[in-house]
């Protein structure tokens, strides 16, 4: 039989965020959602034009574009530890682009 727990106690194994971490998580989540909404409004031609103007059309990969945009949000608004699983996978996409310059 499991011991009874107070309903207000946090579940075992979960970390309680500090107020600063919670605020960072909210800012990050808001920025991530806004980024996805803005990307959804773009056409493929719009995205290609962005890359063309930046002189990086040769780096445009439609299959990875949303992940790259998410990585830019991660860099601009760092989430608290543990919020984004496998965060390095996203950041490597940007590192690979910078290495190719």
DRENTOR-704400 format. One line per field, with one value per atom (N, C-alpha, C, O): residue number from 1; residue in one letter; atom name; y, z, x negated. Coordinates in Angstrom, 1 decimal. Each point is the difference from the previous one (the first is absolute). Layout:
% DRENTOR-704400
resi <- c(NUM  ...)
resn <- c(A  ...)
name <- c(CA  ...)
py <- c(Y  ...)
pz <- c(Z  ...)
px <- c(X  ...)
END
This chain:
% DRENTOR-704400
resi <- c(1  1  1  1  2  2  2  2  3  3  3  3  4  4  4  4  5  5  5  5  6  6  6  6  7  7  7  7  8  8  8  8  9  9  9  9  10  10  10  10  11  11  11  11  12  12  12  12  13  13  13  13  14  14  14  14  15  15  15  15  16  16  16  16  17  17  17  17  18  18  18  18  19  19  19  19  20  20  20  20  21  21  21  21  22  22  22  22  23  23  23  23  24  24  24  24  25  25  25  25  26  26  26  26  27  27  27  27  28  28  28  28  29  29  29  29  30  30  30  30  31  31  31  31  32  32  32  32  33  33  33  33  34  34  34  34  35  35  35  35  36  36  36  36  37  37  37  37  38  38  38  38  39  39  39  39  40  40  40  40  41  41  41  41  42  42  42  42  43  43  43  43  44  44  44  44  45  45  45  45  46  46  46  46  47  47  47  47  48  48  48  48  49  49  49  49  50  50  50  50  51  51  51  51  52  52  52  52  53  53  53  53  54  54  54  54  55  55  55  55  56  56  56  56  57  57  57  57  58  58  58  58  59  59  59  59  60  60  60  60  61  61  61  61  62  62  62  62  63  63  63  63  64  64  64  64  65  65  65  65  66  66  66  66  67  67  67  67  68  68  68  68  69  69  69  69  70  70  70  70  71  71  71  71  72  72  72  72  73  73  73  73  74  74  74  74  75  75  75  75  76  76  76  76  77  77  77  77  78  78  78  78  79  79  79  79  80  80  80  80  81  81  81  81  82  82  82  82  83  83  83  83  84  84  84  84  85  85  85  85  86  86  86  86  87  87  87  87  88  88  88  88  89  89  89  89  90  90  90  90  91  91  91  91  92  92  92  92  93  93  93  93  94  94  94  94  95  95  95  95  96  96  96  96  97  97  97  97  98  98  98  98  99  99  99  99  100  100  100  100  101  101  101  101)
resn <- c(X  X  X  X  X  X  X  X  X  X  X  X  X  X  X  X  X  X  X  X  X  X  X  X  X  X  X  X  X  X  X  X  X  X  X  X  X  X  X  X  X  X  X  X  X  X  X  X  X  X  X  X  X  X  X  X  X  X  X  X  X  X  X  X  X  X  X  X  X  X  X  X  X  X  X  X  X  X  X  X  X  X  X  X  X  X  X  X  X  X  X  X  X  X  X  X  X  X  X  X  X  X  X  X  X  X  X  X  X  X  X  X  X  X  X  X  X  X  X  X  X  X  X  X  X  X  X  X  X  X  X  X  X  X  X  X  X  X  X  X  X  X  X  X  X  X  X  X  X  X  X  X  X  X  X  X  X  X  X  X  X  X  X  X  X  X  X  X  X  X  X  X  X  X  X  X  X  X  X  X  X  X  X  X  X  X  X  X  X  X  X  X  X  X  X  X  X  X  X  X  X  X  X  X  X  X  X  X  X  X  X  X  X  X  X  X  X  X  X  X  X  X  X  X  X  X  X  X  X  X  X  X  X  X  X  X  X  X  X  X  X  X  X  X  X  X  X  X  X  X  X  X  X  X  X  X  X  X  X  X  X  X  X  X  X  X  X  X  X  X  X  X  X  X  X  X  X  X  X  X  X  X  X  X  X  X  X  X  X  X  X  X  X  X  X  X  X  X  X  X  X  X  X  X  X  X  X  X  X  X  X  X  X  X  X  X  X  X  X  X  X  X  X  X  X  X  X  X  X  X  X  X  X  X  X  X  X  X  X  X  X  X  X  X  X  X  X  X  X  X  X  X  X  X  X  X  X  X  X  X  X  X  X  X  X  X  X  X  X  X  X  X  X  X  X  X  X  X  X  X  X  X  X  X  X  X  X  X  X  X  X  X  X  X  X  X  X  X  X  X  X  X  X  X)
name <- c(N  CA  C  O  N  CA  C  O  N  CA  C  O  N  CA  C  O  N  CA  C  O  N  CA  C  O  N  CA  C  O  N  CA  C  O  N  CA  C  O  N  CA  C  O  N  CA  C  O  N  CA  C  O  N  CA  C  O  N  CA  C  O  N  CA  C  O  N  CA  C  O  N  CA  C  O  N  CA  C  O  N  CA  C  O  N  CA  C  O  N  CA  C  O  N  CA  C  O  N  CA  C  O  N  CA  C  O  N  CA  C  O  N  CA  C  O  N  CA  C  O  N  CA  C  O  N  CA  C  O  N  CA  C  O  N  CA  C  O  N  CA  C  O  N  CA  C  O  N  CA  C  O  N  CA  C  O  N  CA  C  O  N  CA  C  O  N  CA  C  O  N  CA  C  O  N  CA  C  O  N  CA  C  O  N  CA  C  O  N  CA  C  O  N  CA  C  O  N  CA  C  O  N  CA  C  O  N  CA  C  O  N  CA  C  O  N  CA  C  O  N  CA  C  O  N  CA  C  O  N  CA  C  O  N  CA  C  O  N  CA  C  O  N  CA  C  O  N  CA  C  O  N  CA  C  O  N  CA  C  O  N  CA  C  O  N  CA  C  O  N  CA  C  O  N  CA  C  O  N  CA  C  O  N  CA  C  O  N  CA  C  O  N  CA  C  O  N  CA  C  O  N  CA  C  O  N  CA  C  O  N  CA  C  O  N  CA  C  O  N  CA  C  O  N  CA  C  O  N  CA  C  O  N  CA  C  O  N  CA  C  O  N  CA  C  O  N  CA  C  O  N  CA  C  O  N  CA  C  O  N  CA  C  O  N  CA  C  O  N  CA  C  O  N  CA  C  O  N  CA  C  O  N  CA  C  O  N  CA  C  O  N  CA  C  O  N  CA  C  O  N  CA  C  O  N  CA  C  O  N  CA  C  O  N  CA  C  O  N  CA  C  O  N  CA  C  O  N  CA  C  O  N  CA  C  O  N  CA  C  O  N  CA  C  O  N  CA  C  O  N  CA  C  O)
py <- c(-1.2  1.2  1.2  0.1  0.9  1.2  1.0  0.0  0.7  1.0  1.1  0.4  0.1  1.1  1.3  0.2  0.6  1.3  1.1  -0.1  1.2  1.2  0.4  0.0  0.4  0.4  1.2  0.3  0.6  1.2  -0.3  0.9  -2.0  -0.3  -0.3  -0.6  1.0  -0.2  -1.5  -0.7  0.2  -1.4  -0.3  0.9  -2.1  -0.4  0.1  -0.3  0.7  0.1  1.2  0.1  0.8  1.2  1.1  0.2  0.7  1.1  1.2  0.2  0.5  1.2  1.2  0.2  0.5  1.1  1.2  0.2  0.6  1.3  0.9  -0.2  1.3  1.1  0.5  0.2  -0.1  0.4  -1.0  0.4  -1.7  -1.0  -0.1  -0.2  0.4  -0.1  1.2  -0.2  1.4  1.1  -0.2  0.3  -0.9  -0.3  -1.0  0.1  -1.1  -1.0  0.6  -0.3  1.3  0.6  0.9  0.0  0.7  0.9  -0.9  0.3  -1.4  -0.9  -0.6  -0.1  -0.4  -0.6  1.0  -0.4  1.6  1.0  0.3  0.1  0.0  0.3  -1.2  0.2  -1.4  -1.2  -0.1  -0.3  0.6  0.0  1.1  -0.2  1.4  1.1  -0.3  0.3  -1.0  -0.3  -1.0  0.1  -1.1  -1.0  0.6  -0.3  1.2  0.7  0.8  0.0  0.7  0.9  -0.9  0.3  -1.4  -0.9  -0.6  -0.2  -0.2  -0.5  0.9  -0.4  1.7  1.0  0.2  0.6  -1.1  0.2  -1.1  -1.1  1.5  -1.0  -0.5  0.7  -1.7  -0.5  1.0  0.2  0.6  1.1  1.1  0.6  -0.3  1.0  -0.4  0.8  -2.1  -0.4  0.0  0.4  -0.9  0.0  1.5  0.2  0.7  1.4  0.5  0.8  -1.2  0.4  -0.5  0.8  -2.0  -0.6  0.7  0.2  0.1  0.6  1.4  0.3  0.5  1.3  -0.1  0.9  -2.0  -0.1  -0.6  -0.1  -0.3  -0.6  -1.4  -0.5  -0.2  -1.4  -1.0  -1.0  1.3  -0.9  -1.4  -1.0  0.9  -1.4  -0.8  -1.2  1.8  -0.7  -0.3  -0.6  1.0  -0.2  -1.4  -0.6  0.0  -1.4  0.0  0.2  -0.3  0.1  -1.0  0.3  -1.5  -1.0  0.4  -0.4  1.2  0.4  1.5  0.4  0.3  1.4  0.3  0.9  -1.6  0.2  -0.3  0.8  -1.8  -0.3  1.1  0.3  0.2  1.1  1.3  0.6  -0.4  1.2  -0.2  0.9  -2.1  -0.4  0.2  0.5  -0.9  0.2  1.4  0.4  0.5  1.4  0.6  0.8  -1.3  0.4  -0.5  0.7  -1.9  -0.6  0.9  0.3  0.2  0.8  1.4  0.6  -0.1  1.4  0.0  1.0  -2.0  -0.1  -1.3  -1.0  0.8  -1.3  -0.5  0.7  -1.9  -0.7  -0.5  -0.2  0.0  -0.6  -1.4  -0.7  0.2  -1.4  -1.0  0.1  -1.0  -1.1  0.3  -0.9  2.1  0.4  -0.6  -0.5  0.6  -0.5  -1.2  0.1  -1.3  -1.2  0.0  0.5  -1.0  -0.1  1.4  0.1  0.9  1.3  0.1  0.9  -1.7  0.1  -0.4  0.5  -1.3  -0.4  1.3  0.1  0.8  1.2  1.0  0.6  -0.5  1.0  -0.4  0.8  -2.1  -0.5  0.4  0.2  0.0  0.4  1.4  0.3  0.6  1.3  0.0  0.7  -1.6  -0.1  -0.5  0.5  -1.4  -0.5  1.1  0.0  0.8  1.1  1.0  0.5  -0.2  0.9  -0.5  0.7  -2.0  -0.7  0.1  0.1  -0.1  0.0  1.4  0.1  0.9  1.4  0.2  1.1)
pz <- c(0.0  0.0  0.0  0.8  -1.7  -0.1  1.1  0.4  0.1  1.1  -0.6  -1.2  2.0  -0.5  -0.1  0.9  -1.8  -0.2  0.0  -0.3  0.8  -0.1  -1.4  -0.8  0.4  -1.4  -0.4  -1.2  2.1  -0.4  -0.2  -0.4  0.8  -0.2  -1.4  -0.7  0.2  -1.4  -0.2  0.9  -2.1  -0.2  0.1  -0.2  0.6  0.2  -1.3  -1.1  1.2  -1.2  -0.9  -1.0  1.3  -0.8  0.7  1.3  -2.0  0.5  0.0  -1.0  2.1  0.0  -0.5  0.4  -1.4  -0.6  0.9  0.8  -0.8  0.7  -0.7  -1.2  1.8  -0.7  -1.3  -1.0  1.1  -1.2  -1.1  -1.2  1.5  -1.0  -0.6  -1.2  2.0  -0.4  -1.0  -1.0  1.3  -0.8  -1.4  -1.0  1.1  -1.2  -0.9  -1.2  1.9  -0.8  -0.7  -1.1  1.8  -0.6  -1.2  -1.1  1.2  -1.1  -1.1  -1.2  1.5  -1.1  -0.7  -1.3  2.0  -0.6  -0.9  -1.1  1.6  -0.8  -1.3  -1.0  1.1  -1.1  -1.0  -1.2  1.7  -0.9  -0.7  -1.2  1.9  -0.7  -1.0  -1.1  1.4  -1.0  -1.2  -1.1  1.3  -1.1  -0.9  -1.2  1.8  -0.9  -0.7  -1.2  1.9  -0.7  -1.2  -1.0  1.2  -1.0  -1.2  -1.2  1.5  -1.0  -0.8  -1.2  1.9  -0.7  -1.0  -1.0  1.2  -0.9  -1.2  -1.0  1.0  -1.1  -1.1  0.3  -1.5  -1.1  -0.2  0.5  -1.3  -0.3  -0.7  0.2  -1.1  -0.7  0.9  -0.2  1.3  0.9  0.8  0.1  0.3  0.7  -0.9  0.4  -1.6  -1.0  -0.2  -0.1  0.0  -0.2  1.2  -0.1  1.4  1.2  -0.2  0.3  -0.6  -0.2  -1.1  0.1  -1.2  -1.1  0.4  -0.4  1.1  0.4  1.0  0.0  0.8  0.9  -0.6  0.6  -1.9  -0.7  0.4  -0.2  0.7  0.5  -0.6  0.6  -1.8  -0.7  -0.1  0.0  -0.2  -0.1  1.3  0.0  1.1  1.3  0.3  1.1  -1.9  0.3  -0.2  -1.1  2.2  0.0  0.6  1.2  -2.0  0.4  1.2  0.9  -1.0  1.1  1.3  1.1  -1.0  1.3  0.4  1.0  -1.9  0.3  1.3  0.7  -0.3  1.2  1.2  1.0  -1.1  1.1  0.2  1.1  -2.3  0.1  0.6  0.8  -1.1  0.6  1.5  0.8  -0.4  1.4  0.7  1.1  -1.7  0.5  0.3  1.0  -2.0  0.2  1.2  0.7  -0.5  1.2  1.3  0.9  -1.0  1.2  0.3  1.2  -2.2  0.2  0.6  0.8  -1.4  0.4  1.4  0.7  -0.4  1.2  0.7  -0.1  0.7  0.6  1.0  0.9  -1.2  0.9  1.3  -0.1  1.2  1.2  -0.3  -0.9  1.6  -0.2  0.1  0.9  -1.9  0.0  -0.7  -0.2  -0.2  -0.7  -1.4  -0.5  -0.2  -1.4  0.0  0.2  -0.4  0.0  -1.3  -1.0  1.1  -1.1  -0.6  -1.3  2.1  -0.5  -0.9  -1.0  1.2  -0.8  -1.5  -0.9  0.7  -1.4  -0.8  -1.2  1.8  -0.6  -0.2  -1.1  2.1  0.0  -1.0  -0.6  0.4  -1.0  -1.4  -0.8  0.5  -1.3  -0.3  -1.1  2.1  -0.2  0.0  -0.8  1.6  0.0  -1.3  -0.5  -0.1  -1.4  -1.0  -0.9  1.0  -1.0  0.2  -1.0  2.2  0.3  -0.5  -0.4  0.6  -0.4  -1.5  -0.5  -0.3  -1.4  -0.6  -1.2  2.0  -0.5  -0.3  -0.4)
px <- c(-0.8  0.8  -0.9  -0.9  1.2  -0.7  0.4  1.2  -2.2  0.4  0.8  -0.1  1.0  0.9  -0.8  -0.9  1.2  -0.7  1.0  1.2  -1.7  0.9  0.2  -1.0  2.2  0.2  -0.7  -0.1  -0.4  -0.7  -1.5  -0.7  0.3  -1.5  -0.3  0.8  -1.9  -0.4  -0.2  -0.5  0.7  -0.3  -1.5  -0.8  0.5  -1.4  -0.7  0.5  -1.8  -0.8  0.1  -0.7  1.6  0.2  -0.7  0.1  -0.7  -0.7  1.0  0.6  -0.6  0.8  -0.8  -1.2  1.7  -0.7  0.0  1.0  -2.0  -0.1  0.9  0.4  0.0  0.8  -0.7  0.6  -1.9  -0.8  0.1  0.2  -0.3  0.1  1.4  0.1  0.9  1.3  0.3  0.6  -1.1  0.1  -0.7  0.5  -1.7  -0.8  0.8  0.0  0.6  0.8  1.2  0.3  0.3  1.2  -0.4  0.6  -1.7  -0.5  -0.4  0.3  -1.0  -0.5  1.2  0.0  1.0  1.2  0.7  0.4  -0.2  0.7  -0.8  0.6  -1.9  -0.8  0.0  0.1  -0.1  0.1  1.3  0.0  1.1  1.3  0.1  0.5  -0.9  0.0  -0.9  0.4  -1.5  -0.9  0.7  0.0  0.7  0.7  1.2  0.2  0.5  1.1  -0.5  0.6  -1.7  -0.5  -0.5  0.2  -0.8  -0.5  1.1  -0.1  1.2  1.2  0.6  0.6  -0.7  0.5  -0.8  0.5  -1.8  -0.9  0.3  0.4  -0.6  0.0  -1.5  -0.9  0.8  -1.4  -0.8  -1.2  1.9  -0.7  -0.4  -1.1  1.9  -0.4  -1.3  -0.9  0.8  -1.2  -1.2  -1.1  1.3  -1.1  -0.5  -1.2  2.1  -0.4  -0.8  -0.9  1.3  -0.7  -1.5  -0.9  0.8  -1.4  -0.7  -1.2  1.8  -0.6  -0.5  -1.2  2.0  -0.4  -1.2  -0.9  0.8  -1.1  -1.2  -1.1  1.2  -1.1  -0.3  -1.1  2.1  -0.1  0.9  0.4  0.1  0.9  -0.5  0.8  -2.1  -0.6  0.2  -0.2  0.5  0.1  1.5  0.3  0.6  1.4  0.4  -0.1  0.6  0.5  1.4  0.1  0.9  1.4  0.3  0.7  -1.3  0.3  -0.6  0.5  -1.5  -0.6  0.3  -0.4  1.2  0.2  0.7  -0.5  1.5  0.7  -0.9  0.0  -0.8  -0.9  -1.1  -0.4  -0.1  -0.9  0.6  -0.6  1.8  0.7  0.2  -0.1  0.4  0.2  -1.4  0.0  -1.1  -1.3  -0.3  -0.7  1.1  -0.3  0.8  -0.5  1.7  0.8  -0.7  -0.1  -0.5  -0.7  -1.2  -0.2  -0.5  -1.2  0.4  -0.6  1.7  0.4  0.7  -0.2  1.0  0.7  -0.3  0.8  -1.9  -0.4  1.0  0.4  0.1  1.0  -0.8  -1.2  2.0  -0.6  -0.5  0.6  -1.5  -0.5  1.2  0.8  -0.8  1.0  1.2  0.8  -0.5  1.2  0.0  1.0  -2.1  -0.1  -0.9  -1.2  1.8  -0.8  -0.9  0.4  -1.6  -1.0  -0.2  0.0  -0.2  -0.2  -1.2  0.0  -1.0  -1.2  0.2  -0.6  1.6  0.4  0.4  -0.4  1.1  0.4  -1.2  -0.1  -0.6  -1.1  -1.1  -0.7  0.5  -1.0  0.4  -0.9  2.2  0.4  -0.6  -0.4  0.5  -0.6  -1.5  -0.6  0.0  -1.5  -0.5  -1.0  1.8  -0.4  0.0  -0.8  1.8  0.2  -1.2  -0.5  0.2  -1.1  -1.4  -0.8  0.6  -1.2  -0.2  -1.1  2.2  -0.1  -0.2  -0.4  0.5  -0.2  -1.5  -0.3)
END
